Amino acid sequence: MKVIIALRFHASGSFQNIIAETFNIDQSTVPRTIHSVSNALVRRAPKFIKFPSGQVIEENKVKFYAVANFPNILGLIDGTHVRIIAPSNSQHEEQFVNRKVYHSINVQVIVNVDSQFINVVVKWHGSSHDSRVLKESRVFMQCEQSNHDAYLLGDSGYPCKKFLLTPYLHPQTRQEISFNRSHEVTRCAVERTIGQWKRRFHCLHSEIRLSPAKLLFRVECCIT
């Protein structure tokens, strides 16, 4: 029953009092139940969300190449914003306002060709640029020091690095146009994955009425 209550809350995005009425339980039981189940899921996150290594990297390369003939791809990176209410007790409320002028947190995700999350960063204010989130993440240092002949694909909001390939801003030659086409077809999987994730957990679509600290916990729970 606890799992069902938590899943219903995350999937529907309903108010907690509506969840309580649906299951005929006291309203105060709902937040305790959601926290308990979310905590259990987050503790298990490393088992399911893990960066590939060894043979898994080679398998990813083969699968990605089959999509649009783009070789040596390890994963796809992107950032997505989860809307929140304006933090009432924060002295830095303006830091949560993103470029689209609403309050959010910026979530960085990396997915594989099977639309599985292999790395997630959930801790940045909405005003944080995608490139900064990446630069300050553990995966940045991991990829910088790696000797694997494998790359991440990102959009033009990211810097082009030895492990991260971005599209040409103004392609001129046939090769550059072909590069951008294969890049776009391959990278669209991360946008599709984010869309599916938010549709599955509707609480991420609407304005989440939680403090930023609690929200980070819930977002990671939905990813797990």
C-alpha positions as CSV (number, residue, x, y, z in Angstrom):
1,M,0.0,0.0,0.0
2,K,2.9,2.4,0.8
3,V,4.4,1.8,-2.7
4,I,1.1,2.4,-4.4
5,I,0.5,5.6,-2.5
6,A,3.9,7.0,-3.4
7,L,3.6,6.0,-7.0
8,R,0.2,7.5,-7.3
9,F,1.5,10.8,-5.9
10,H,4.5,10.9,-8.3
11,A,2.6,9.7,-11.3
12,S,-0.4,12.0,-10.9
13,G,1.1,15.1,-9.4
14,S,-2.0,15.4,-7.2
15,F,-2.2,17.3,-3.9
16,Q,-1.5,15.1,-0.9
17,N,-5.0,15.6,0.6
18,I,-6.5,14.2,-2.7
19,I,-4.3,11.2,-2.4
20,A,-5.4,10.7,1.2
21,E,-9.1,10.9,0.2
22,T,-8.5,8.4,-2.6
23,F,-7.0,5.8,-0.3
24,N,-9.2,6.7,2.7
25,I,-6.3,7.5,5.0
26,D,-5.3,10.4,7.2
27,Q,-3.7,13.3,5.3
28,S,-0.7,13.3,7.6
29,T,0.1,9.7,6.6
30,V,0.7,10.6,3.0
31,P,3.9,12.7,3.3
32,R,5.4,10.1,5.7
33,T,4.6,7.3,3.3
34,I,6.0,9.2,0.3
35,H,9.2,10.0,2.1
36,S,9.7,6.5,3.3
37,V,9.2,5.0,-0.2
38,S,11.3,7.7,-1.9
39,N,14.1,7.2,0.6
40,A,14.1,3.4,-0.1
41,L,14.3,4.0,-3.9
42,V,17.0,6.6,-3.7
43,R,19.2,4.3,-1.6
44,R,19.0,1.8,-4.5
45,A,19.7,4.4,-7.2
46,P,23.4,3.5,-7.7
47,K,22.4,-0.1,-8.6
48,F,20.4,1.2,-11.6
49,I,22.0,4.6,-12.5
50,K,25.6,3.9,-13.2
51,F,28.1,5.0,-15.8
52,P,29.1,2.2,-18.2
53,S,32.6,0.7,-18.3
54,G,34.5,-2.1,-20.0
55,Q,32.4,-4.2,-22.4
56,V,29.3,-2.2,-21.8
57,I,31.0,0.8,-23.5
58,E,31.7,-1.2,-26.6
59,E,28.1,-2.5,-26.7
60,N,26.8,1.1,-26.5
61,K,29.1,2.1,-29.4
62,V,27.6,-0.6,-31.6
63,K,24.0,0.3,-30.7
64,F,24.5,4.0,-31.2
65,Y,26.3,3.4,-34.6
66,A,23.2,1.5,-35.8
67,V,21.0,4.6,-35.2
68,A,22.7,7.1,-37.7
69,N,26.2,5.8,-38.4
70,F,27.8,8.0,-35.7
71,P,30.8,6.1,-34.3
72,N,32.2,5.7,-30.8
73,I,29.3,7.2,-28.9
74,L,29.0,6.4,-25.2
75,G,25.9,8.4,-24.2
76,L,23.7,11.5,-24.8
77,I,23.7,14.5,-22.4
78,D,21.1,17.2,-21.9
79,G,19.6,19.4,-19.2
80,T,16.0,19.8,-18.3
81,H,14.2,22.1,-15.9
82,V,11.7,21.0,-13.3
83,R,9.3,23.8,-12.3
84,I,9.0,24.7,-8.6
85,I,7.3,27.3,-6.5
86,A,9.3,30.3,-5.5
87,P,11.3,29.3,-2.4
88,S,9.8,31.3,0.5
89,N,12.6,31.0,3.0
90,S,15.6,31.4,0.7
91,Q,17.8,34.4,0.5
92,H,18.7,33.5,-3.0
93,E,15.3,33.1,-4.6
94,E,16.4,34.8,-7.8
95,Q,18.9,32.0,-8.5
96,F,16.1,29.6,-9.1
97,V,14.7,31.8,-12.0
98,N,15.7,30.3,-15.3
99,R,16.0,31.9,-18.7
100,K,12.3,31.3,-19.4
101,V,11.5,33.3,-16.3
102,Y,10.1,30.7,-14.0
103,H,11.4,29.0,-10.9
104,S,13.1,25.7,-11.4
105,I,16.0,23.4,-10.8
106,N,18.3,22.3,-13.6
107,V,18.6,18.6,-13.9
108,Q,21.5,17.1,-16.0
109,V,20.9,13.7,-17.4
110,I,23.0,11.3,-19.5
111,V,21.2,8.4,-21.2
112,N,22.2,5.4,-23.3
113,V,20.7,4.2,-26.6
114,D,18.1,2.2,-24.7
115,S,16.8,5.4,-23.0
116,Q,18.2,4.4,-19.6
117,F,19.7,7.0,-17.3
118,I,23.4,6.3,-16.8
119,N,24.2,9.5,-14.9
120,V,22.1,12.2,-13.2
121,V,23.0,15.5,-11.4
122,V,20.1,17.0,-9.4
123,K,21.2,19.9,-7.3
124,W,21.5,23.1,-9.4
125,H,19.4,26.3,-9.4
126,G,17.4,27.0,-12.5
127,S,19.6,29.9,-13.4
128,S,22.7,27.6,-13.8
129,H,23.8,27.1,-17.3
130,D,24.1,23.6,-18.7
131,S,27.8,24.0,-19.3
132,R,28.5,24.9,-15.7
133,V,26.4,22.0,-14.4
134,L,28.6,19.7,-16.5
135,K,31.9,21.3,-15.6
136,E,31.1,21.0,-11.9
137,S,29.9,17.4,-12.1
138,R,31.9,14.3,-11.2
139,V,31.3,12.8,-14.6
140,F,33.2,15.7,-16.2
141,M,36.4,14.8,-14.4
142,Q,35.8,11.1,-15.0
143,C,35.5,11.7,-18.8
144,E,38.4,14.2,-18.9
145,Q,40.7,11.5,-17.3
146,S,39.3,8.6,-19.3
147,N,41.3,7.0,-22.1
148,H,38.3,5.4,-23.7
149,D,37.8,6.3,-27.4
150,A,34.2,7.2,-26.7
151,Y,32.2,10.4,-26.7
152,L,29.1,12.1,-25.3
153,L,26.8,14.0,-27.7
154,G,25.4,17.3,-26.5
155,D,23.6,20.3,-28.0
156,S,25.2,23.7,-28.8
157,G,24.8,24.8,-25.2
158,Y,27.7,22.7,-24.2
159,P,31.4,23.3,-24.9
160,C,33.1,21.0,-27.4
161,K,35.6,18.9,-25.5
162,K,37.7,15.9,-26.3
163,F,35.0,13.7,-24.8
164,L,31.9,15.8,-25.8
165,L,30.9,16.4,-29.4
166,T,28.5,19.3,-30.3
167,P,27.0,20.3,-33.7
168,Y,28.6,22.8,-36.0
169,L,26.9,26.2,-35.5
170,H,27.3,27.2,-39.2
171,P,28.0,24.0,-41.3
172,Q,29.5,24.8,-44.6
173,T,30.9,21.6,-46.2
174,R,29.1,18.5,-47.1
175,Q,30.9,16.7,-44.3
176,E,29.9,19.2,-41.7
177,I,26.2,19.0,-42.8
178,S,26.4,15.2,-42.7
179,F,28.0,15.4,-39.2
180,N,25.1,17.6,-37.9
181,R,22.5,15.4,-39.4
182,S,23.8,12.2,-37.8
183,H,24.4,14.2,-34.6
184,E,20.8,15.4,-34.5
185,V,19.2,12.0,-35.3
186,T,21.4,10.2,-32.7
187,R,20.9,12.8,-29.9
188,C,17.2,13.1,-30.2
189,A,16.9,10.0,-28.0
190,V,17.8,12.0,-24.9
191,E,15.0,14.5,-25.6
192,R,12.6,11.7,-26.1
193,T,13.7,10.0,-22.9
194,I,13.2,13.2,-20.9
195,G,9.7,13.6,-22.4
196,Q,8.8,10.0,-21.5
197,W,10.1,10.5,-18.0
198,K,8.1,13.6,-17.4
199,R,4.9,12.1,-18.8
200,R,5.3,9.0,-16.6
201,F,5.7,11.2,-13.5
202,H,3.3,14.0,-14.0
203,C,4.5,15.7,-10.8
204,L,7.5,16.8,-12.8
205,H,5.2,18.6,-15.3
206,S,3.5,20.9,-12.9
207,E,4.8,23.3,-10.3
208,I,6.1,21.2,-7.5
209,R,5.1,22.6,-4.1
210,L,8.1,21.5,-2.1
211,S,11.2,23.1,-0.7
212,P,14.3,22.7,-3.0
213,A,15.9,20.3,-0.6
214,K,12.9,18.0,-0.6
215,L,12.4,18.4,-4.3
216,L,15.9,17.2,-5.2
217,F,15.1,14.0,-3.3
218,R,11.8,13.4,-5.1
219,V,13.3,14.0,-8.6
220,E,16.0,11.5,-8.0
221,C,13.4,9.1,-6.7
222,C,11.4,9.4,-10.0
223,I,14.5,8.8,-12.1
224,T,15.3,5.6,-10.1
